[in-house]
Amino acid sequence: MREELRLGRRSKDVVSVFVIMLMFVAILASLPTARGDVTTEPPFSLGALPEDIPEEERVVEYVAGALPTHFDWRAQDGQNWVTSVKNQGGCGSCVAFGAVGALEGQLKIQMDDVSWNPDLSEQHLFSCGGGKCSMGWYLSAALNRLQQYGTPDEACAPYRGSDVACSTSCSDWQSRAYKVESWYWLSTNPESLEAALQNGPLLARFDVYSDFFSYRSGIYHHTSGSLAGGHAIAIVGYDSVERYWIVKNSWGASWGENGYFRIGFGEVGIEQWVASISAAPPPQTTSYSVTFNTNPSSATIGADGAAKADGSTGIYSAGERVHVTAQAPSGYQFSSWEANGVSIDSTFSADTYMTVSNSGSLKAYLTGAQPPPAPPASGQVTVGAKTTFQDEFRGVKVKVDRRKYSAPFSLTLQGAHTFTATSKVRKFTFVRWEDASGTLVSSAKSFTSDIQSDKAFYAIYDPPRVSITLTVKDATTRKAVAGAWASIEGVGGVFTSATNAYGKIVISGVYAGTYHLTISADGYNTLEKTLSISKSTKQKVALVPIA
């Protein structure tokens, strides 16, 4: 009888376990799953490993003036500066997608070209940097790889969503690589992140709990579920009134809010691992195409001895000087050259030299073929860029009408032309146009000038500003020295402040550069030293008591 009871209980236990397993399978089947557009097991791929960030490495971003309460790079100035949402699939490569997403946005912003949509290779970055689909990767490792080596365009190394050898990338990937110029960890203060977002998207990591897999829309707040892992994303905006971040994900455009989600301030470590990046200038084109035209079309142009008929082209290296001659048919005489994107030594000489600095065209006009009237007024226009301290600032892109050039450059122009500067270049901010004498030409980034003589225009940029944190202690007791008076003199003027009860001073909004630091306090010897500052920094100073 006892044996029968035991068997009965075992049968009930087996049935109960079976029912529980069926319920568990049903619950799993109801969860959203991998690849964004397709539902498969497990829910969605993660892959951002946690890492310790020393507090002294975090930077507090500062922007003079009030920040907007709502900011979104998808709708800044009515235009979308963020590239399209992608899908990492079943590989834990989110760090590569978050880093590339932030870099692509920074490139569009820094080049001031909203129509450009760079598509960079996450596969190359992940595979060549040491990431593994089953393990994931570190944010700092991805950013260091981008800073040192960069990643090429998507066509060079298409995404496969699996662990592939670095050698599968195209053979010329190094000449096609886009790089991060610099990066740093941000303070966990939301206001610091809001200030940093004014310069472009940020790379971030947060902890993912199982309730996040059920997100569809709205502002996410963690309510239940166990920790599933870490995930890397790009933050593209915020709302400081409703207190949420706008985030670009890598689970496909059909997931969440068209591939994006919103998450509350302070949720699941969203501010703990955030990096601000600056994009390096894009890889330079090493050769350019020049189209040769003649009027009349029966004429030809000699280019380093090669005859170029009307409409033919030639490929030349950047900076190459080409010997050009106008070869007139019977009954015609040379009149003038018309150069676009290239420069010509002498507009009215049939035998001269062309300098190639961009793709463009060169046209020869000959009399008897209705040449354009000789311009009574034209000029050589020199365009450059400087900082507010009058230092030369190279690599700035300037549009002349619709064609883009890299400053400094010179063009022979006549009539009215529009000059447009880039709003931001490597965290330098455009402030005004000046002429060669330093006189204000325009405070707007675009202006139009009627060229009737030689002129020079310079786009003026304000350098990035940093913060300096000083901690002053007694050299003997190592205790904080309150009320110590600090004076920092250098680029941009003199900044003074006194230490608080903890012996700290924070001076924000100063320019990067070299400063002379003087610290004095009652009962202590005055300390003087030189500081060379390239980014926000923290300095510890010890004062020696007066004997």
C-alpha positions as CSV (number, residue, x, y, z in Angstrom):
1,M,0.0,0.0,0.0
2,R,2.8,2.4,1.0
3,E,4.6,1.5,-2.3
4,E,1.5,2.4,-4.3
5,L,1.2,5.8,-2.5
6,R,4.8,6.6,-3.2
7,L,4.3,5.7,-6.9
8,G,1.2,7.9,-7.0
9,R,3.0,10.8,-5.5
10,R,5.9,10.4,-8.0
11,S,3.4,10.4,-10.9
12,K,1.8,13.6,-9.7
13,D,5.3,15.1,-9.3
14,V,6.2,14.2,-12.9
15,V,3.0,15.7,-14.2
16,S,3.6,18.9,-12.2
17,V,7.1,19.3,-13.5
18,F,5.9,18.7,-17.1
19,V,3.2,21.4,-16.7
20,I,5.7,23.9,-15.3
21,M,8.0,23.2,-18.3
22,L,5.2,23.8,-20.8
23,M,4.4,27.1,-19.0
24,F,8.0,28.2,-19.2
25,V,8.2,27.4,-22.9
26,A,5.0,29.3,-23.5
27,I,6.5,32.4,-21.7
28,L,9.7,32.3,-23.7
29,A,7.8,32.0,-26.9
30,S,5.9,35.2,-26.1
31,L,9.1,37.3,-25.6
32,P,10.5,39.4,-28.4
33,T,13.7,37.8,-29.7
34,A,16.8,38.3,-31.7
35,R,17.6,40.3,-34.9
36,G,15.0,43.0,-34.4
37,D,12.8,42.0,-37.4
38,V,12.8,38.2,-36.7
39,T,11.8,36.4,-33.5
40,T,14.3,33.7,-32.6
41,E,15.9,32.5,-29.4
42,P,17.5,34.0,-27.3
43,P,15.7,37.5,-27.0
44,F,18.2,40.0,-28.4
45,S,22.0,40.0,-28.6
46,L,23.9,42.1,-26.1
47,G,27.7,42.1,-25.6
48,A,29.0,45.3,-23.8
49,L,31.3,44.2,-21.0
50,P,31.5,46.4,-17.8
51,E,34.7,48.2,-17.0
52,D,36.0,50.2,-14.1
53,I,36.5,53.9,-14.8
54,P,38.7,55.9,-12.4
55,E,36.9,59.0,-11.2
56,E,39.8,61.2,-12.2
57,E,39.4,60.1,-15.8
58,R,35.8,61.5,-16.0
59,V,35.3,64.9,-17.6
60,V,32.6,67.4,-16.7
61,E,31.4,69.0,-19.9
62,Y,30.5,72.7,-19.7
63,V,28.6,74.9,-22.2
64,A,28.4,78.6,-21.7
65,G,24.7,79.7,-21.5
66,A,21.5,77.8,-21.0
67,L,21.2,74.3,-22.6
68,P,18.0,73.6,-24.6
69,T,15.5,71.5,-22.6
70,H,14.9,69.2,-25.6
71,F,17.6,68.2,-28.0
72,D,17.6,65.6,-30.8
73,W,20.2,65.1,-33.5
74,R,17.5,63.5,-35.7
75,A,15.8,66.9,-35.9
76,Q,18.5,69.5,-35.3
77,D,17.8,72.6,-37.4
78,G,15.0,70.5,-39.0
79,Q,17.4,67.9,-40.4
80,N,18.5,64.4,-39.5
81,W,22.2,64.2,-38.6
82,V,22.1,60.5,-37.6
83,T,22.7,57.6,-39.9
84,S,20.3,54.8,-40.4
85,V,19.5,52.1,-37.7
86,K,21.3,48.8,-38.3
87,N,20.9,45.2,-37.0
88,Q,23.7,43.3,-35.2
89,G,21.8,40.1,-35.5
90,G,22.8,37.1,-33.3
91,C,26.3,38.3,-32.6
92,G,27.3,40.2,-29.4
93,S,28.8,43.0,-31.4
94,C,26.8,45.9,-30.0
95,V,29.9,47.8,-28.9
96,A,31.0,48.0,-32.6
97,F,27.5,49.2,-33.7
98,G,27.3,51.8,-30.9
99,A,30.8,53.2,-31.6
100,V,30.3,53.3,-35.3
101,G,26.9,54.9,-34.9
102,A,28.3,57.7,-32.8
103,L,31.3,58.1,-35.2
104,E,29.1,58.3,-38.3
105,G,26.9,61.0,-36.7
106,Q,30.0,63.0,-35.6
107,L,31.4,62.8,-39.2
108,K,28.2,64.3,-40.6
109,I,28.1,67.1,-38.0
110,Q,31.8,68.0,-38.1
111,M,31.8,68.0,-41.9
112,D,28.6,70.1,-41.8
113,D,27.1,67.9,-44.6
114,V,23.6,66.6,-43.7
115,S,23.2,64.9,-47.1
116,W,26.3,62.7,-46.6
117,N,25.5,59.3,-45.0
118,P,28.8,57.6,-44.2
119,D,28.3,53.8,-43.8
120,L,31.3,52.4,-41.9
121,S,32.2,48.7,-41.2
122,E,31.2,47.3,-37.8
123,Q,32.6,43.9,-38.9
124,H,36.1,45.2,-39.5
125,L,36.2,47.1,-36.1
126,F,34.8,44.1,-34.2
127,S,36.9,41.4,-35.9
128,C,40.2,43.3,-36.1
129,G,39.8,44.8,-32.6
130,G,39.5,41.4,-30.8
131,G,35.7,41.2,-30.2
132,K,34.0,37.8,-30.0
133,C,30.3,37.2,-30.8
134,S,29.9,34.9,-27.7
135,M,31.7,37.2,-25.3
136,G,31.3,40.8,-26.5
137,W,33.8,43.6,-26.1
138,Y,34.8,46.7,-24.1
139,L,33.8,50.3,-25.0
140,S,37.4,51.6,-24.3
141,A,38.9,48.8,-26.5
142,A,36.7,49.8,-29.5
143,L,37.4,53.6,-29.1
144,N,41.2,53.0,-28.8
145,R,41.1,50.8,-31.9
146,L,39.2,53.6,-33.8
147,Q,41.6,56.2,-32.6
148,Q,44.7,54.2,-33.6
149,Y,43.6,52.4,-36.7
150,G,40.0,53.4,-37.6
151,T,37.5,51.4,-39.6
152,P,36.9,51.5,-43.4
153,D,33.6,51.8,-45.3
154,E,31.0,49.0,-45.2
155,A,31.8,47.9,-48.8
156,C,35.4,47.0,-47.6
157,A,34.2,44.6,-44.9
158,P,30.4,43.9,-45.1
159,Y,28.7,42.8,-41.8
160,R,28.4,39.0,-41.4
161,G,27.3,38.8,-37.8
162,S,29.9,36.1,-37.0
163,D,33.5,35.8,-35.9
164,V,35.6,36.2,-39.1
165,A,39.3,36.8,-39.6
166,C,40.5,40.4,-39.9
167,S,42.1,39.5,-43.2
168,T,38.7,39.2,-44.9
169,S,38.6,43.0,-45.1
170,C,39.7,44.7,-48.4
171,S,43.4,45.0,-49.0
172,D,43.4,48.8,-49.0
173,W,41.4,49.3,-45.9
174,Q,44.0,51.4,-44.2
175,S,43.7,54.2,-46.8
176,R,39.9,54.0,-46.5
177,A,39.8,54.1,-42.7
178,Y,37.8,56.7,-40.7
179,K,39.2,57.4,-37.3
180,V,38.3,58.9,-33.9
181,E,40.6,61.8,-33.2
182,S,40.1,61.8,-29.4
183,W,37.7,60.5,-26.8
184,Y,37.1,60.6,-23.0
185,W,34.8,59.3,-20.3
186,L,32.1,61.7,-19.1
187,S,30.9,62.6,-15.6
188,T,27.8,60.7,-14.6
189,N,26.0,64.0,-14.1
190,P,23.1,64.3,-16.6
191,E,23.9,68.0,-17.2
192,S,27.4,67.0,-18.3
193,L,26.0,64.5,-20.8
194,E,23.5,67.1,-22.1
195,A,26.4,69.6,-22.7
196,A,28.5,66.9,-24.5
197,L,25.6,66.1,-26.7
198,Q,25.7,69.6,-28.2
199,N,28.8,68.3,-30.1
200,G,27.3,65.1,-31.4
201,P,26.1,61.6,-30.4
202,L,27.7,59.7,-27.5
203,L,28.7,56.1,-27.1
204,A,27.2,54.5,-23.9
205,R,26.6,51.2,-22.1
206,F,23.8,50.2,-19.7
207,D,22.7,47.1,-17.9
208,V,19.9,45.1,-19.5
209,Y,17.2,43.4,-17.4
210,S,14.7,40.9,-18.9
211,D,11.8,43.4,-18.8
212,F,13.7,45.5,-21.4
213,F,13.2,42.8,-24.0
214,S,9.4,43.6,-23.9
215,Y,9.9,47.3,-24.7
216,R,7.8,48.6,-27.5
217,S,7.5,52.4,-27.0
218,G,7.5,55.1,-24.4
219,I,10.1,55.9,-21.7
220,Y,11.7,52.8,-20.3
221,H,12.0,52.4,-16.5
222,H,13.2,49.1,-15.0
223,T,10.5,47.4,-13.0
224,S,11.2,43.7,-12.9
225,G,13.3,40.8,-14.2
226,S,16.9,39.6,-13.7
227,L,20.1,41.0,-15.2
228,A,20.7,39.7,-18.7
229,G,24.0,41.5,-19.6
230,G,25.3,44.8,-20.9
231,H,24.4,46.6,-24.1
232,A,26.2,49.4,-26.0
233,I,24.2,52.1,-27.9
234,A,24.5,55.7,-29.1
235,I,22.8,58.5,-27.3
236,V,21.5,61.1,-29.7
237,G,19.3,63.4,-27.6
238,Y,17.5,64.1,-24.4
239,D,14.6,65.8,-22.7
240,S,15.5,67.5,-19.4
241,V,11.9,68.2,-18.5
242,E,10.5,64.7,-18.8
243,R,14.1,63.4,-17.9
244,Y,14.9,60.9,-20.5
245,W,17.6,60.0,-23.1
246,I,16.9,59.4,-26.8
247,V,18.9,56.3,-27.8
248,K,19.8,54.7,-31.2
249,N,19.8,50.9,-30.9
250,S,21.2,48.1,-33.1
251,W,18.3,45.7,-33.2
252,G,16.7,46.7,-36.5
253,A,14.4,49.6,-37.5
254,S,11.3,47.6,-36.7
255,W,12.2,47.3,-33.0
256,G,11.0,49.9,-30.5
257,E,10.4,53.4,-31.8
258,N,11.7,52.8,-35.3
259,G,14.9,51.4,-34.0
260,Y,15.2,53.9,-31.1
261,F,14.1,53.9,-27.5
262,R,13.8,56.4,-24.7
263,I,15.1,55.7,-21.2
264,G,14.7,57.6,-18.0
265,F,17.6,59.5,-16.4
266,G,19.5,57.3,-13.9
267,E,18.0,54.0,-15.1
268,V,20.1,50.8,-15.1
269,G,23.5,52.6,-15.2
270,I,22.7,54.5,-18.4
271,E,25.0,57.4,-17.3
272,Q,27.8,55.2,-15.8
273,W,29.7,54.3,-19.0
274,V,29.4,57.3,-21.5
275,A,32.1,58.5,-23.8
276,S,32.3,61.6,-25.9
277,I,34.2,61.3,-29.2
278,S,35.6,63.6,-31.8
279,A,36.0,62.4,-35.4
280,A,39.2,62.8,-37.3
281,P,39.1,64.3,-40.8
282,P,37.9,61.7,-43.4
283,P,40.6,59.9,-45.4
284,Q,41.9,62.2,-48.2
285,T,41.3,61.4,-51.8
286,T,44.7,60.9,-53.4
287,S,43.8,61.4,-57.0
288,Y,41.3,63.7,-58.8
289,S,39.5,63.8,-62.1
290,V,39.8,66.9,-64.4
291,T,37.5,67.3,-67.4
292,F,38.8,69.3,-70.3
293,N,36.5,71.5,-72.5
294,T,37.1,73.8,-75.4
295,N,35.1,76.4,-77.2
296,P,35.0,75.7,-80.1
297,S,34.8,72.0,-79.6
298,S,37.3,71.4,-82.5
299,A,40.1,72.8,-80.3
300,T,42.3,70.6,-78.1
301,I,44.2,71.1,-74.9
302,G,47.7,69.7,-74.4
303,A,48.2,68.3,-70.8
304,D,51.8,67.3,-70.1
305,G,52.0,66.5,-73.8
306,A,48.8,64.4,-74.1
307,A,46.2,65.9,-76.4
308,K,42.8,66.3,-74.7
309,A,39.8,66.7,-76.9
310,D,36.6,68.6,-75.8
311,G,34.9,66.5,-73.0
312,S,37.9,64.2,-72.3
313,T,39.2,63.7,-68.7
314,G,42.5,63.1,-67.0
315,I,43.4,61.6,-63.5
316,Y,46.0,63.5,-61.5
317,S,47.5,63.3,-58.0
318,A,46.6,65.9,-55.3
319,G,48.9,68.9,-55.7
320,E,50.2,67.8,-59.1
321,R,51.2,70.6,-61.5
322,V,50.3,69.9,-65.1
323,H,51.7,71.8,-68.1
324,V,48.7,72.9,-70.2
325,T,48.6,74.5,-73.7
326,A,45.6,75.7,-75.7
327,Q,45.9,74.3,-79.3
328,A,43.7,76.5,-81.6
329,P,42.3,75.2,-84.9
330,S,42.8,77.2,-88.0
331,G,41.2,80.7,-87.9
332,Y,41.1,80.9,-84.1
333,Q,43.3,82.5,-81.4
334,F,43.5,81.7,-77.7
335,S,41.4,84.0,-75.4
336,S,41.3,82.8,-71.8
337,W,41.0,79.8,-69.4
338,E,38.1,79.0,-67.2
339,A,39.1,76.9,-64.2
340,N,36.7,75.2,-61.7
341,G,38.1,73.1,-58.8
342,V,41.6,73.5,-60.2
343,S,43.9,76.6,-60.3
344,I,45.7,78.1,-63.3
345,D,48.9,80.2,-63.2
346,S,47.9,82.6,-65.9
347,T,44.3,83.0,-67.1
348,F,45.2,84.8,-70.3
349,S,48.2,82.7,-71.4
350,A,47.8,79.8,-73.8
351,D,50.9,78.1,-72.4
352,T,50.8,77.8,-68.6
353,Y,50.4,75.4,-65.6
354,M,47.4,73.9,-63.9
355,T,47.6,72.9,-60.2
356,V,45.2,70.1,-59.2
357,S,43.8,70.2,-55.6
358,N,40.2,68.9,-56.3
359,S,38.2,67.2,-59.0
360,G,37.1,69.9,-61.5
361,S,37.3,71.2,-65.0
362,L,39.5,73.4,-67.3
363,K,38.0,75.1,-70.3
364,A,39.9,76.9,-73.1
365,Y,38.1,79.8,-74.9
366,L,39.3,80.9,-78.4
367,T,38.4,84.0,-80.4
368,G,35.9,83.5,-83.2
369,A,33.9,81.0,-81.0
370,Q,31.9,83.5,-79.0
371,P,34.3,83.6,-76.0
372,P,33.0,85.1,-72.8
373,P,33.7,88.8,-72.4
374,A,37.0,89.4,-70.7
375,P,36.1,90.2,-67.2
376,P,37.0,93.8,-66.4
377,A,37.0,93.0,-62.7
378,S,38.2,89.7,-61.1
379,G,40.5,88.7,-58.4
380,Q,42.5,86.0,-56.6
381,V,40.6,85.0,-53.5
382,T,42.5,83.4,-50.6
383,V,40.4,81.5,-48.1
384,G,41.8,80.3,-44.8
385,A,40.9,79.5,-41.2
386,K,42.2,80.7,-37.9
387,T,41.5,80.4,-34.2
388,T,40.3,83.3,-32.1
389,F,44.0,83.7,-31.1
390,Q,45.0,84.1,-34.8
391,D,46.7,80.7,-35.0
392,E,46.4,79.0,-38.4
393,F,43.7,76.3,-38.3
394,R,44.1,73.8,-41.2
395,G,41.7,71.2,-42.6
396,V,38.5,73.3,-42.3
397,K,36.1,72.6,-45.1
398,V,34.7,75.7,-46.8
399,K,32.1,75.8,-49.6
400,V,32.4,78.3,-52.4
401,D,29.0,78.3,-53.9
402,R,28.3,74.5,-54.1
403,R,31.8,73.2,-54.3
404,K,33.7,72.2,-51.1
405,Y,37.4,73.0,-50.6
406,S,39.9,72.3,-47.8
407,A,41.3,75.6,-46.3
408,P,43.7,77.2,-47.0
409,F,43.2,77.5,-50.7
410,S,43.1,80.2,-53.5
411,L,40.8,80.7,-56.4
412,T,40.5,83.1,-59.3
413,L,37.0,84.4,-59.2
414,Q,34.8,87.1,-60.6
415,G,31.3,88.4,-59.7
416,A,29.2,87.3,-56.8
417,H,30.1,84.1,-54.9
418,T,28.9,82.6,-51.6
419,F,31.3,81.4,-49.0
420,T,30.1,78.9,-46.3
421,A,32.1,77.7,-43.3
422,T,31.7,74.5,-41.4
423,S,29.8,75.1,-38.1
424,K,32.0,72.8,-36.0
425,V,35.5,71.3,-36.6
426,R,37.0,68.9,-34.1
427,K,35.1,70.7,-31.2
428,F,36.2,74.1,-32.5
429,T,33.1,76.4,-33.1
430,F,32.7,78.9,-35.9
431,V,32.3,82.4,-34.7
432,R,32.8,84.8,-37.6
433,W,34.4,85.7,-40.9
434,E,37.2,88.3,-41.1
435,D,39.2,89.8,-43.9
436,A,43.0,90.0,-44.1
437,S,43.1,93.1,-41.8
438,G,41.0,91.4,-39.1
439,T,37.9,93.4,-39.9
440,L,34.6,91.6,-39.4
441,V,33.1,90.4,-42.7
442,S,30.1,88.4,-41.4
443,S,28.9,86.8,-38.1
444,A,26.9,84.2,-40.1
445,K,28.7,81.1,-41.4
446,S,27.6,82.0,-45.0
447,F,28.1,85.3,-46.8
448,T,28.2,86.6,-50.4
449,S,30.9,88.8,-51.8
450,D,31.2,90.5,-55.2
451,I,34.8,89.7,-56.3
452,Q,36.3,92.5,-58.3
453,S,39.9,92.4,-56.9
454,D,42.2,90.3,-54.9
455,K,40.7,89.4,-51.5
456,A,41.3,87.2,-48.4
457,F,38.7,85.8,-46.1
458,Y,39.4,83.8,-42.9
459,A,36.9,81.7,-41.0
460,I,37.5,82.2,-37.3
461,Y,37.0,79.3,-34.8
462,D,36.8,79.3,-31.1
463,P,38.9,76.5,-29.6
464,P,37.3,73.9,-27.3
465,R,37.0,74.8,-23.7
466,V,38.0,72.6,-20.8
467,S,37.7,72.5,-17.0
468,I,40.5,72.5,-14.5
469,T,39.9,70.8,-11.1
470,L,42.5,71.6,-8.4
471,T,42.7,69.8,-5.0
472,V,45.0,71.6,-2.5
473,K,46.4,69.7,0.5
474,D,48.8,70.4,3.3
475,A,52.1,68.8,2.2
476,T,52.7,67.6,5.8
477,T,49.3,66.5,7.1
478,R,47.8,65.7,3.7
479,K,44.6,67.5,4.9
480,A,42.6,69.7,2.6
481,V,43.5,73.4,2.6
482,A,40.3,75.5,2.5
483,G,40.4,79.1,1.5
484,A,43.5,78.9,-0.6
485,W,43.6,81.4,-3.4
486,A,44.4,80.2,-6.9
487,S,45.2,82.3,-10.0
488,I,45.5,80.7,-13.4
489,E,46.9,83.0,-16.1
490,G,47.3,82.1,-19.8
491,V,45.3,81.6,-22.9
492,G,42.1,83.6,-22.7
493,G,43.0,85.7,-19.7
494,V,43.3,85.3,-15.9
495,F,41.0,83.0,-13.8
496,T,40.9,83.2,-10.0
497,S,39.0,81.3,-7.4
498,A,39.3,80.0,-3.8
499,T,39.3,76.4,-2.6
500,N,36.1,75.1,-0.8
501,A,35.9,73.3,2.5
502,Y,37.3,70.2,0.8
503,G,40.3,72.0,-0.7
504,K,38.9,71.9,-4.2
505,I,38.5,74.5,-7.0
506,V,36.7,73.9,-10.3
507,I,37.4,76.4,-13.1
508,S,35.3,75.7,-16.2
509,G,35.2,77.2,-19.6
510,V,38.9,77.9,-20.1
511,Y,40.7,77.3,-23.3
512,A,43.1,74.4,-23.8
513,G,46.7,75.7,-23.6
514,T,49.6,76.6,-21.3
515,Y,48.8,78.3,-18.0
516,H,50.8,79.8,-15.1
517,L,49.4,78.6,-11.8
518,T,49.9,80.5,-8.5
519,I,48.4,79.2,-5.2
520,S,48.7,81.1,-1.9
521,A,47.2,80.6,1.5
522,D,47.8,82.0,5.0
523,G,50.5,80.0,6.8
524,Y,51.9,78.4,3.6
525,N,54.6,79.1,1.1
526,T,53.2,80.4,-2.3
527,L,53.4,77.7,-5.0
528,E,53.9,78.5,-8.7
529,K,54.0,76.0,-11.6
530,T,53.2,75.7,-15.3
531,L,50.2,73.7,-16.5
532,S,49.9,72.4,-20.1
533,I,46.3,71.5,-20.6
534,S,44.8,69.8,-23.7
535,K,41.6,68.4,-22.1
536,S,39.7,68.7,-18.9
537,T,42.0,67.7,-16.1
538,K,42.4,67.2,-12.4
539,Q,45.5,68.3,-10.5
540,K,46.6,67.7,-7.0
541,V,48.7,70.4,-5.3
542,A,50.5,70.2,-2.0
543,L,51.3,73.5,-0.1
544,V,54.3,73.6,2.2
545,P,53.6,75.2,5.6
546,I,55.8,78.2,6.5
547,A,58.4,77.0,9.0
